[in-house]
């Protein structure tokens, strides 16, 4: 079996604080995986290691057969948990920047998705509503032809209607040959799209399995009930 992502015996300390402790898991081609845990459980630190933003750690992280380096960033499309676009930039400038910076960026796709979402090209990022900012950044990420898409809390702070639209955007537009890792603490919103889930608590993985197997082992409970039982 080929893996898009392989994480083995990963540990990370910040000073005397152990943020990740001996974390191991794999993600196969075509999987949609939920990285589930409360705030402060180590999800964002794990994601920053996978995306190459943190490089001082113990253990092994491999993306598409390569240890984390400049090459693996070409395979990975990352949506962080905070806004990454300058307020003064227009939507059109965002597209131009991504076109110049990422060889795999599909400019035509991005413009089509922006039109579908009624996001004008001339507006500045700062003039957009919170939900529209989320959609714009998601569209830019999804318009890359990546092997691994990583979303860190893509629905935090938006209303339930916007959450549904965001997940529809993800499911309709990511490369189906790729894999997705979605970090969230909003379990009920994400359950329907996941193929498997990783539960992380205080920097340690306490469960990692397919959704089908998890439900069988936890008396057919839904994912949010399993989450409450574990945490």
Buried (B, 14 or more C-beta within 10 A) or exposed (E): EEBBBBBEEBBBBEEEEBBBBBBEBBBBBEBBBBBBBEEEBBBBBBBBBBBBBBEEBEBEBBBBEEEBEEEBBBBBBBBBBEBEBEEEBBBBBBBEBBBEEBEBBBEEBBBBBBEEBEBEEEBBBEBBEEBBBBBBBBBBBBBBBBBBBBBBBBBBEBEEEBBEBBBEBBEEBBBEEBBBBBBBBBBEBBBEBBBBBBBBBBBBBEBBBBBEEBBEEBEEBBBBBBBEEEE
